[in-house]
Amino acid sequence: AGCDRATFERILPLLTTLGRRVLHTGELGSASVLKVMTNYLATANLLSICEALVTMKAAGMDLATTYEAIRISSGTSFVHETESQVILNGSRDINFTMDLVMKDIGLFQSVAERAGVPLEISPMMIDIFRDGMARYGARAQSDDIIRRLEEATGLDITAPGFPADMVDDEPEEPGYEVYPPGRAPEAVAEER
């Protein structure tokens, strides 16, 4: 949450009810900038997962085995463990549309441009999703972006045994505040 520390502490009980892990990000607006960045990273993960799944299918690999190999390796991510399942099921319904992806990656690109950072991957991601929206519509599910590669290769990237909806199998637990490295609760208390 982006706000002054005193406000953060007042709303922390509400925030820990809404979420599992709560991070005080600094001044007002800082959480929004970080959220755009995390959505950008999720999109980069989605696009690389799409390429990996299509490439493995083209190479003759079983997609269920491919899913598991990614899941237990350094290549895994939250995006893989959740979205790959609905891609492989064929439903591709994650309740997040291409226009929302474009908004987030466009905002991330704007942050980088304002900061003078010459990004290389972000413009390619924007082009890919711009093409996806032209082909499938702005309100198409973001995971439908894999259809571009399916159409280019003639492959069907589905496999039996995967759920139609995203599964969150993290254990339920009370929410709590998390701290950046080197920022133990004692250091936060001293700031007050």
mmCIF file of the C-alpha atoms, coordinates in Angstrom:
data_MODEL
# 
_entry.id   MODEL 
# 
loop_
_atom_site.group_PDB 
_atom_site.id 
_atom_site.type_symbol 
_atom_site.label_atom_id 
_atom_site.label_alt_id 
_atom_site.label_comp_id 
_atom_site.label_asym_id 
_atom_site.label_entity_id 
_atom_site.label_seq_id 
_atom_site.pdbx_PDB_ins_code 
_atom_site.Cartn_x 
_atom_site.Cartn_y 
_atom_site.Cartn_z 
_atom_site.occupancy 
_atom_site.B_iso_or_equiv 
_atom_site.pdbx_formal_charge 
_atom_site.auth_seq_id 
_atom_site.auth_comp_id 
_atom_site.auth_asym_id 
_atom_site.auth_atom_id 
_atom_site.pdbx_PDB_model_num 
ATOM 1   C CA . ALA A 1 1   ? 0.000   0.000   0.000   1.00 0.00 ? 1   ALA A CA 1 
ATOM 2   C CA . GLY A 1 2   ? 1.300   3.423   -0.893  1.00 0.00 ? 2   GLY A CA 1 
ATOM 3   C CA . CYS A 1 3   ? 0.685   6.025   1.815   1.00 0.00 ? 3   CYS A CA 1 
ATOM 4   C CA . ASP A 1 4   ? 2.379   7.470   4.869   1.00 0.00 ? 4   ASP A CA 1 
ATOM 5   C CA . ARG A 1 5   ? 3.305   4.942   7.559   1.00 0.00 ? 5   ARG A CA 1 
ATOM 6   C CA . ALA A 1 6   ? 0.711   6.176   10.075  1.00 0.00 ? 6   ALA A CA 1 
ATOM 7   C CA . THR A 1 7   ? -2.127  5.729   7.580   1.00 0.00 ? 7   THR A CA 1 
ATOM 8   C CA . PHE A 1 8   ? -0.746  2.331   6.598   1.00 0.00 ? 8   PHE A CA 1 
ATOM 9   C CA . GLU A 1 9   ? -0.804  1.158   10.208  1.00 0.00 ? 9   GLU A CA 1 
ATOM 10  C CA . ARG A 1 10  ? -4.400  2.363   10.633  1.00 0.00 ? 10  ARG A CA 1 
ATOM 11  C CA . ILE A 1 11  ? -5.599  0.418   7.582   1.00 0.00 ? 11  ILE A CA 1 
ATOM 12  C CA . LEU A 1 12  ? -3.337  -2.627  8.039   1.00 0.00 ? 12  LEU A CA 1 
ATOM 13  C CA . PRO A 1 13  ? -6.079  -4.706  9.752   1.00 0.00 ? 13  PRO A CA 1 
ATOM 14  C CA . LEU A 1 14  ? -8.321  -4.190  6.713   1.00 0.00 ? 14  LEU A CA 1 
ATOM 15  C CA . LEU A 1 15  ? -5.483  -4.904  4.278   1.00 0.00 ? 15  LEU A CA 1 
ATOM 16  C CA . THR A 1 16  ? -4.574  -8.158  6.027   1.00 0.00 ? 16  THR A CA 1 
ATOM 17  C CA . THR A 1 17  ? -8.205  -9.235  5.707   1.00 0.00 ? 17  THR A CA 1 
ATOM 18  C CA . LEU A 1 18  ? -8.142  -8.557  1.960   1.00 0.00 ? 18  LEU A CA 1 
ATOM 19  C CA . GLY A 1 19  ? -4.728  -10.049 1.199   1.00 0.00 ? 19  GLY A CA 1 
ATOM 20  C CA . ARG A 1 20  ? -2.242  -12.585 2.483   1.00 0.00 ? 20  ARG A CA 1 
ATOM 21  C CA . ARG A 1 21  ? 0.873   -10.446 2.286   1.00 0.00 ? 21  ARG A CA 1 
ATOM 22  C CA . VAL A 1 22  ? 0.843   -6.672  2.615   1.00 0.00 ? 22  VAL A CA 1 
ATOM 23  C CA . LEU A 1 23  ? 3.777   -4.428  1.735   1.00 0.00 ? 23  LEU A CA 1 
ATOM 24  C CA . HIS A 1 24  ? 4.120   -0.762  2.658   1.00 0.00 ? 24  HIS A CA 1 
ATOM 25  C CA . THR A 1 25  ? 5.567   0.634   -0.564  1.00 0.00 ? 25  THR A CA 1 
ATOM 26  C CA . GLY A 1 26  ? 6.173   4.237   0.433   1.00 0.00 ? 26  GLY A CA 1 
ATOM 27  C CA . GLU A 1 27  ? 4.458   7.396   -0.694  1.00 0.00 ? 27  GLU A CA 1 
ATOM 28  C CA . LEU A 1 28  ? 1.013   7.672   -2.255  1.00 0.00 ? 28  LEU A CA 1 
ATOM 29  C CA . GLY A 1 29  ? 1.058   6.267   -5.797  1.00 0.00 ? 29  GLY A CA 1 
ATOM 30  C CA . SER A 1 30  ? 4.068   4.003   -5.298  1.00 0.00 ? 30  SER A CA 1 
ATOM 31  C CA . ALA A 1 31  ? 1.917   0.870   -5.025  1.00 0.00 ? 31  ALA A CA 1 
ATOM 32  C CA . SER A 1 32  ? 0.274   1.667   -8.371  1.00 0.00 ? 32  SER A CA 1 
ATOM 33  C CA . VAL A 1 33  ? 3.642   1.940   -10.107 1.00 0.00 ? 33  VAL A CA 1 
ATOM 34  C CA . LEU A 1 34  ? 4.763   -1.360  -8.566  1.00 0.00 ? 34  LEU A CA 1 
ATOM 35  C CA . LYS A 1 35  ? 1.482   -3.042  -9.571  1.00 0.00 ? 35  LYS A CA 1 
ATOM 36  C CA . VAL A 1 36  ? 2.026   -2.005  -13.206 1.00 0.00 ? 36  VAL A CA 1 
ATOM 37  C CA . MET A 1 37  ? 5.531   -3.514  -12.991 1.00 0.00 ? 37  MET A CA 1 
ATOM 38  C CA . THR A 1 38  ? 4.286   -6.804  -11.535 1.00 0.00 ? 38  THR A CA 1 
ATOM 39  C CA . ASN A 1 39  ? 1.610   -7.066  -14.245 1.00 0.00 ? 39  ASN A CA 1 
ATOM 40  C CA . TYR A 1 40  ? 4.294   -6.396  -16.869 1.00 0.00 ? 40  TYR A CA 1 
ATOM 41  C CA . LEU A 1 41  ? 6.356   -9.279  -15.444 1.00 0.00 ? 41  LEU A CA 1 
ATOM 42  C CA . ALA A 1 42  ? 3.305   -11.560 -15.396 1.00 0.00 ? 42  ALA A CA 1 
ATOM 43  C CA . THR A 1 43  ? 2.728   -10.751 -19.073 1.00 0.00 ? 43  THR A CA 1 
ATOM 44  C CA . ALA A 1 44  ? 6.362   -11.501 -19.921 1.00 0.00 ? 44  ALA A CA 1 
ATOM 45  C CA . ASN A 1 45  ? 5.920   -14.838 -18.124 1.00 0.00 ? 45  ASN A CA 1 
ATOM 46  C CA . LEU A 1 46  ? 2.714   -15.551 -20.050 1.00 0.00 ? 46  LEU A CA 1 
ATOM 47  C CA . LEU A 1 47  ? 4.336   -14.883 -23.420 1.00 0.00 ? 47  LEU A CA 1 
ATOM 48  C CA . SER A 1 48  ? 7.386   -17.007 -22.631 1.00 0.00 ? 48  SER A CA 1 
ATOM 49  C CA . ILE A 1 49  ? 5.155   -19.846 -21.361 1.00 0.00 ? 49  ILE A CA 1 
ATOM 50  C CA . CYS A 1 50  ? 3.172   -19.715 -24.622 1.00 0.00 ? 50  CYS A CA 1 
ATOM 51  C CA . GLU A 1 51  ? 6.378   -19.965 -26.645 1.00 0.00 ? 51  GLU A CA 1 
ATOM 52  C CA . ALA A 1 52  ? 7.694   -22.792 -24.461 1.00 0.00 ? 52  ALA A CA 1 
ATOM 53  C CA . LEU A 1 53  ? 4.500   -24.866 -24.651 1.00 0.00 ? 53  LEU A CA 1 
ATOM 54  C CA . VAL A 1 54  ? 4.181   -24.510 -28.426 1.00 0.00 ? 54  VAL A CA 1 
ATOM 55  C CA . THR A 1 55  ? 7.875   -25.275 -28.954 1.00 0.00 ? 55  THR A CA 1 
ATOM 56  C CA . MET A 1 56  ? 7.707   -28.383 -26.767 1.00 0.00 ? 56  MET A CA 1 
ATOM 57  C CA . LYS A 1 57  ? 4.595   -29.636 -28.588 1.00 0.00 ? 57  LYS A CA 1 
ATOM 58  C CA . ALA A 1 58  ? 6.341   -29.044 -31.937 1.00 0.00 ? 58  ALA A CA 1 
ATOM 59  C CA . ALA A 1 59  ? 9.377   -30.941 -30.608 1.00 0.00 ? 59  ALA A CA 1 
ATOM 60  C CA . GLY A 1 60  ? 7.150   -33.922 -29.819 1.00 0.00 ? 60  GLY A CA 1 
ATOM 61  C CA . MET A 1 61  ? 7.030   -33.541 -26.045 1.00 0.00 ? 61  MET A CA 1 
ATOM 62  C CA . ASP A 1 62  ? 3.973   -34.551 -24.015 1.00 0.00 ? 62  ASP A CA 1 
ATOM 63  C CA . LEU A 1 63  ? 2.375   -31.345 -22.724 1.00 0.00 ? 63  LEU A CA 1 
ATOM 64  C CA . ALA A 1 64  ? 1.426   -32.728 -19.294 1.00 0.00 ? 64  ALA A CA 1 
ATOM 65  C CA . THR A 1 65  ? 5.040   -33.803 -18.792 1.00 0.00 ? 65  THR A CA 1 
ATOM 66  C CA . THR A 1 66  ? 6.191   -30.416 -20.082 1.00 0.00 ? 66  THR A CA 1 
ATOM 67  C CA . TYR A 1 67  ? 3.912   -28.648 -17.591 1.00 0.00 ? 67  TYR A CA 1 
ATOM 68  C CA . GLU A 1 68  ? 5.325   -30.679 -14.706 1.00 0.00 ? 68  GLU A CA 1 
ATOM 69  C CA . ALA A 1 69  ? 8.947   -30.233 -15.826 1.00 0.00 ? 69  ALA A CA 1 
ATOM 70  C CA . ILE A 1 70  ? 8.463   -26.473 -15.809 1.00 0.00 ? 70  ILE A CA 1 
ATOM 71  C CA . ARG A 1 71  ? 6.598   -26.555 -12.483 1.00 0.00 ? 71  ARG A CA 1 
ATOM 72  C CA . ILE A 1 72  ? 9.416   -28.352 -10.626 1.00 0.00 ? 72  ILE A CA 1 
ATOM 73  C CA . SER A 1 73  ? 12.263  -26.387 -12.195 1.00 0.00 ? 73  SER A CA 1 
ATOM 74  C CA . SER A 1 74  ? 13.837  -22.963 -12.152 1.00 0.00 ? 74  SER A CA 1 
ATOM 75  C CA . GLY A 1 75  ? 11.525  -22.028 -15.038 1.00 0.00 ? 75  GLY A CA 1 
ATOM 76  C CA . THR A 1 76  ? 8.387   -22.068 -12.911 1.00 0.00 ? 76  THR A CA 1 
ATOM 77  C CA . SER A 1 77  ? 6.351   -19.039 -11.916 1.00 0.00 ? 77  SER A CA 1 
ATOM 78  C CA . PHE A 1 78  ? 2.958   -18.211 -10.474 1.00 0.00 ? 78  PHE A CA 1 
ATOM 79  C CA . VAL A 1 79  ? 1.787   -17.521 -14.029 1.00 0.00 ? 79  VAL A CA 1 
ATOM 80  C CA . HIS A 1 80  ? 2.916   -20.964 -15.163 1.00 0.00 ? 80  HIS A CA 1 
ATOM 81  C CA . GLU A 1 81  ? 1.395   -22.793 -12.211 1.00 0.00 ? 81  GLU A CA 1 
ATOM 82  C CA . THR A 1 82  ? -1.985  -21.098 -12.689 1.00 0.00 ? 82  THR A CA 1 
ATOM 83  C CA . GLU A 1 83  ? -2.455  -19.882 -16.268 1.00 0.00 ? 83  GLU A CA 1 
ATOM 84  C CA . SER A 1 84  ? -0.710  -22.769 -18.030 1.00 0.00 ? 84  SER A CA 1 
ATOM 85  C CA . GLN A 1 85  ? -3.362  -25.061 -16.607 1.00 0.00 ? 85  GLN A CA 1 
ATOM 86  C CA . VAL A 1 86  ? -6.251  -23.154 -18.204 1.00 0.00 ? 86  VAL A CA 1 
ATOM 87  C CA . ILE A 1 87  ? -4.270  -22.842 -21.441 1.00 0.00 ? 87  ILE A CA 1 
ATOM 88  C CA . LEU A 1 88  ? -3.749  -26.603 -21.526 1.00 0.00 ? 88  LEU A CA 1 
ATOM 89  C CA . ASN A 1 89  ? -7.395  -27.224 -20.601 1.00 0.00 ? 89  ASN A CA 1 
ATOM 90  C CA . GLY A 1 90  ? -8.440  -25.070 -23.553 1.00 0.00 ? 90  GLY A CA 1 
ATOM 91  C CA . SER A 1 91  ? -10.766 -22.780 -21.564 1.00 0.00 ? 91  SER A CA 1 
ATOM 92  C CA . ARG A 1 92  ? -8.172  -20.000 -21.384 1.00 0.00 ? 92  ARG A CA 1 
ATOM 93  C CA . ASP A 1 93  ? -10.472 -18.080 -19.095 1.00 0.00 ? 93  ASP A CA 1 
ATOM 94  C CA . ILE A 1 94  ? -8.568  -16.208 -16.430 1.00 0.00 ? 94  ILE A CA 1 
ATOM 95  C CA . ASN A 1 95  ? -10.950 -13.252 -16.268 1.00 0.00 ? 95  ASN A CA 1 
ATOM 96  C CA . PHE A 1 96  ? -8.299  -10.831 -17.561 1.00 0.00 ? 96  PHE A CA 1 
ATOM 97  C CA . THR A 1 97  ? -8.642  -9.470  -21.063 1.00 0.00 ? 97  THR A CA 1 
ATOM 98  C CA . MET A 1 98  ? -6.171  -8.340  -23.711 1.00 0.00 ? 98  MET A CA 1 
ATOM 99  C CA . ASP A 1 99  ? -7.175  -4.685  -23.406 1.00 0.00 ? 99  ASP A CA 1 
ATOM 100 C CA . LEU A 1 100 ? -6.301  -4.785  -19.696 1.00 0.00 ? 100 LEU A CA 1 
ATOM 101 C CA . VAL A 1 101 ? -2.923  -6.329  -20.502 1.00 0.00 ? 101 VAL A CA 1 
ATOM 102 C CA . MET A 1 102 ? -2.315  -3.582  -23.070 1.00 0.00 ? 102 MET A CA 1 
ATOM 103 C CA . LYS A 1 103 ? -3.199  -0.923  -20.505 1.00 0.00 ? 103 LYS A CA 1 
ATOM 104 C CA . ASP A 1 104 ? -0.716  -2.329  -17.984 1.00 0.00 ? 104 ASP A CA 1 
ATOM 105 C CA . ILE A 1 105 ? 2.188   -2.937  -20.347 1.00 0.00 ? 105 ILE A CA 1 
ATOM 106 C CA . GLY A 1 106 ? 1.557   0.456   -21.945 1.00 0.00 ? 106 GLY A CA 1 
ATOM 107 C CA . LEU A 1 107 ? 1.698   2.114   -18.525 1.00 0.00 ? 107 LEU A CA 1 
ATOM 108 C CA . PHE A 1 108 ? 4.916   0.251   -17.733 1.00 0.00 ? 108 PHE A CA 1 
ATOM 109 C CA . GLN A 1 109 ? 6.391   1.448   -21.044 1.00 0.00 ? 109 GLN A CA 1 
ATOM 110 C CA . SER A 1 110 ? 5.384   5.020   -20.108 1.00 0.00 ? 110 SER A CA 1 
ATOM 111 C CA . VAL A 1 111 ? 7.068   4.724   -16.701 1.00 0.00 ? 111 VAL A CA 1 
ATOM 112 C CA . ALA A 1 112 ? 10.260  3.551   -18.417 1.00 0.00 ? 112 ALA A CA 1 
ATOM 113 C CA . GLU A 1 113 ? 10.137  6.319   -21.024 1.00 0.00 ? 113 GLU A CA 1 
ATOM 114 C CA . ARG A 1 114 ? 9.636   9.005   -18.346 1.00 0.00 ? 114 ARG A CA 1 
ATOM 115 C CA . ALA A 1 115 ? 12.615  7.547   -16.458 1.00 0.00 ? 115 ALA A CA 1 
ATOM 116 C CA . GLY A 1 116 ? 14.754  7.453   -19.618 1.00 0.00 ? 116 GLY A CA 1 
ATOM 117 C CA . VAL A 1 117 ? 15.046  3.647   -19.735 1.00 0.00 ? 117 VAL A CA 1 
ATOM 118 C CA . PRO A 1 118 ? 15.284  2.285   -23.313 1.00 0.00 ? 118 PRO A CA 1 
ATOM 119 C CA . LEU A 1 119 ? 13.362  -0.983  -22.997 1.00 0.00 ? 119 LEU A CA 1 
ATOM 120 C CA . GLU A 1 120 ? 13.731  -3.735  -25.585 1.00 0.00 ? 120 GLU A CA 1 
ATOM 121 C CA . ILE A 1 121 ? 11.261  -6.457  -24.546 1.00 0.00 ? 121 ILE A CA 1 
ATOM 122 C CA . SER A 1 122 ? 8.322   -4.220  -23.607 1.00 0.00 ? 122 SER A CA 1 
ATOM 123 C CA . PRO A 1 123 ? 7.812   -2.803  -27.139 1.00 0.00 ? 123 PRO A CA 1 
ATOM 124 C CA . MET A 1 124 ? 7.748   -6.362  -28.531 1.00 0.00 ? 124 MET A CA 1 
ATOM 125 C CA . MET A 1 125 ? 5.148   -7.351  -25.946 1.00 0.00 ? 125 MET A CA 1 
ATOM 126 C CA . ILE A 1 126 ? 3.027   -4.354  -26.917 1.00 0.00 ? 126 ILE A CA 1 
ATOM 127 C CA . ASP A 1 127 ? 3.259   -5.351  -30.595 1.00 0.00 ? 127 ASP A CA 1 
ATOM 128 C CA . ILE A 1 128 ? 2.275   -8.954  -29.799 1.00 0.00 ? 128 ILE A CA 1 
ATOM 129 C CA . PHE A 1 129 ? -0.782  -7.911  -27.803 1.00 0.00 ? 129 PHE A CA 1 
ATOM 130 C CA . ARG A 1 130 ? -1.736  -5.243  -30.335 1.00 0.00 ? 130 ARG A CA 1 
ATOM 131 C CA . ASP A 1 131 ? -1.762  -8.019  -32.946 1.00 0.00 ? 131 ASP A CA 1 
ATOM 132 C CA . GLY A 1 132 ? -3.711  -10.314 -30.609 1.00 0.00 ? 132 GLY A CA 1 
ATOM 133 C CA . MET A 1 133 ? -6.362  -7.642  -30.085 1.00 0.00 ? 133 MET A CA 1 
ATOM 134 C CA . ALA A 1 134 ? -6.631  -7.056  -33.836 1.00 0.00 ? 134 ALA A CA 1 
ATOM 135 C CA . ARG A 1 135 ? -7.134  -10.786 -34.408 1.00 0.00 ? 135 ARG A CA 1 
ATOM 136 C CA . TYR A 1 136 ? -9.333  -11.788 -31.473 1.00 0.00 ? 136 TYR A CA 1 
ATOM 137 C CA . GLY A 1 137 ? -10.762 -8.559  -30.060 1.00 0.00 ? 137 GLY A CA 1 
ATOM 138 C CA . ALA A 1 138 ? -9.850  -6.309  -27.171 1.00 0.00 ? 138 ALA A CA 1 
ATOM 139 C CA . ARG A 1 139 ? -12.060 -8.255  -24.756 1.00 0.00 ? 139 ARG A CA 1 
ATOM 140 C CA . ALA A 1 140 ? -10.550 -11.651 -25.629 1.00 0.00 ? 140 ALA A CA 1 
ATOM 141 C CA . GLN A 1 141 ? -8.995  -13.465 -22.679 1.00 0.00 ? 141 GLN A CA 1 
ATOM 142 C CA . SER A 1 142 ? -5.305  -12.618 -22.329 1.00 0.00 ? 142 SER A CA 1 
ATOM 143 C CA . ASP A 1 143 ? -4.347  -16.303 -22.475 1.00 0.00 ? 143 ASP A CA 1 
ATOM 144 C CA . ASP A 1 144 ? -5.856  -16.443 -25.976 1.00 0.00 ? 144 ASP A CA 1 
ATOM 145 C CA . ILE A 1 145 ? -2.573  -14.852 -27.069 1.00 0.00 ? 145 ILE A CA 1 
ATOM 146 C CA . ILE A 1 146 ? -1.278  -18.429 -27.507 1.00 0.00 ? 146 ILE A CA 1 
ATOM 147 C CA . ARG A 1 147 ? -3.635  -18.744 -30.487 1.00 0.00 ? 147 ARG A CA 1 
ATOM 148 C CA . ARG A 1 148 ? -1.185  -16.665 -32.561 1.00 0.00 ? 148 ARG A CA 1 
ATOM 149 C CA . LEU A 1 149 ? 1.404   -19.440 -32.208 1.00 0.00 ? 149 LEU A CA 1 
ATOM 150 C CA . GLU A 1 150 ? -1.162  -22.216 -32.578 1.00 0.00 ? 150 GLU A CA 1 
ATOM 151 C CA . GLU A 1 151 ? -2.289  -20.684 -35.872 1.00 0.00 ? 151 GLU A CA 1 
ATOM 152 C CA . ALA A 1 152 ? 1.295   -20.156 -37.053 1.00 0.00 ? 152 ALA A CA 1 
ATOM 153 C CA . THR A 1 153 ? 2.210   -23.795 -36.362 1.00 0.00 ? 153 THR A CA 1 
ATOM 154 C CA . GLY A 1 154 ? -1.108  -25.572 -36.863 1.00 0.00 ? 154 GLY A CA 1 
ATOM 155 C CA . LEU A 1 155 ? -0.742  -27.094 -33.386 1.00 0.00 ? 155 LEU A CA 1 
ATOM 156 C CA . ASP A 1 156 ? -3.391  -27.514 -30.700 1.00 0.00 ? 156 ASP A CA 1 
ATOM 157 C CA . ILE A 1 157 ? -1.900  -26.694 -27.308 1.00 0.00 ? 157 ILE A CA 1 
ATOM 158 C CA . THR A 1 158 ? -4.247  -28.621 -25.035 1.00 0.00 ? 158 THR A CA 1 
ATOM 159 C CA . ALA A 1 159 ? -3.847  -31.664 -22.830 1.00 0.00 ? 159 ALA A CA 1 
ATOM 160 C CA . PRO A 1 160 ? -6.235  -33.743 -20.734 1.00 0.00 ? 160 PRO A CA 1 
ATOM 161 C CA . GLY A 1 161 ? -6.390  -33.504 -16.971 1.00 0.00 ? 161 GLY A CA 1 
ATOM 162 C CA . PHE A 1 162 ? -6.088  -29.747 -16.468 1.00 0.00 ? 162 PHE A CA 1 
ATOM 163 C CA . PRO A 1 163 ? -8.780  -27.602 -14.774 1.00 0.00 ? 163 PRO A CA 1 
ATOM 164 C CA . ALA A 1 164 ? -10.902 -25.111 -16.710 1.00 0.00 ? 164 ALA A CA 1 
ATOM 165 C CA . ASP A 1 165 ? -10.515 -22.484 -13.980 1.00 0.00 ? 165 ASP A CA 1 
ATOM 166 C CA . MET A 1 166 ? -7.433  -21.157 -12.264 1.00 0.00 ? 166 MET A CA 1 
ATOM 167 C CA . VAL A 1 167 ? -6.687  -23.001 -9.034  1.00 0.00 ? 167 VAL A CA 1 
ATOM 168 C CA . ASP A 1 168 ? -5.255  -21.189 -6.035  1.00 0.00 ? 168 ASP A CA 1 
ATOM 169 C CA . ASP A 1 169 ? -3.885  -23.922 -3.825  1.00 0.00 ? 169 ASP A CA 1 
ATOM 170 C CA . GLU A 1 170 ? -1.974  -21.698 -1.431  1.00 0.00 ? 170 GLU A CA 1 
ATOM 171 C CA . PRO A 1 171 ? -3.055  -22.586 2.093   1.00 0.00 ? 171 PRO A CA 1 
ATOM 172 C CA . GLU A 1 172 ? -5.421  -20.130 3.741   1.00 0.00 ? 172 GLU A CA 1 
ATOM 173 C CA . GLU A 1 173 ? -3.630  -18.092 6.352   1.00 0.00 ? 173 GLU A CA 1 
ATOM 174 C CA . PRO A 1 174 ? -4.152  -14.782 8.080   1.00 0.00 ? 174 PRO A CA 1 
ATOM 175 C CA . GLY A 1 175 ? -2.689  -11.817 6.247   1.00 0.00 ? 175 GLY A CA 1 
ATOM 176 C CA . TYR A 1 176 ? 0.471   -10.194 7.505   1.00 0.00 ? 176 TYR A CA 1 
ATOM 177 C CA . GLU A 1 177 ? 2.877   -7.393  6.687   1.00 0.00 ? 177 GLU A CA 1 
ATOM 178 C CA . VAL A 1 178 ? 6.004   -8.224  4.717   1.00 0.00 ? 178 VAL A CA 1 
ATOM 179 C CA . TYR A 1 179 ? 9.169   -6.144  4.764   1.00 0.00 ? 179 TYR A CA 1 
ATOM 180 C CA . PRO A 1 180 ? 11.811  -5.472  2.116   1.00 0.00 ? 180 PRO A CA 1 
ATOM 181 C CA . PRO A 1 181 ? 15.215  -7.051  2.821   1.00 0.00 ? 181 PRO A CA 1 
ATOM 182 C CA . GLY A 1 182 ? 17.027  -5.125  5.527   1.00 0.00 ? 182 GLY A CA 1 
ATOM 183 C CA . ARG A 1 183 ? 13.814  -3.489  6.736   1.00 0.00 ? 183 ARG A CA 1 
ATOM 184 C CA . ALA A 1 184 ? 12.946  -5.495  9.817   1.00 0.00 ? 184 ALA A CA 1 
ATOM 185 C CA . PRO A 1 185 ? 9.939   -4.464  11.904  1.00 0.00 ? 185 PRO A CA 1 
ATOM 186 C CA . GLU A 1 186 ? 12.292  -2.842  14.413  1.00 0.00 ? 186 GLU A CA 1 
ATOM 187 C CA . ALA A 1 187 ? 13.608  -0.450  11.745  1.00 0.00 ? 187 ALA A CA 1 
ATOM 188 C CA . VAL A 1 188 ? 10.060  0.494   10.804  1.00 0.00 ? 188 VAL A CA 1 
ATOM 189 C CA . ALA A 1 189 ? 9.234   1.177   14.461  1.00 0.00 ? 189 ALA A CA 1 
ATOM 190 C CA . GLU A 1 190 ? 12.249  3.505   14.695  1.00 0.00 ? 190 GLU A CA 1 
ATOM 191 C CA . GLU A 1 191 ? 10.942  5.534   11.714  1.00 0.00 ? 191 GLU A CA 1 
ATOM 192 C CA . ARG A 1 192 ? 7.824   6.459   13.667  1.00 0.00 ? 192 ARG A CA 1 
# 
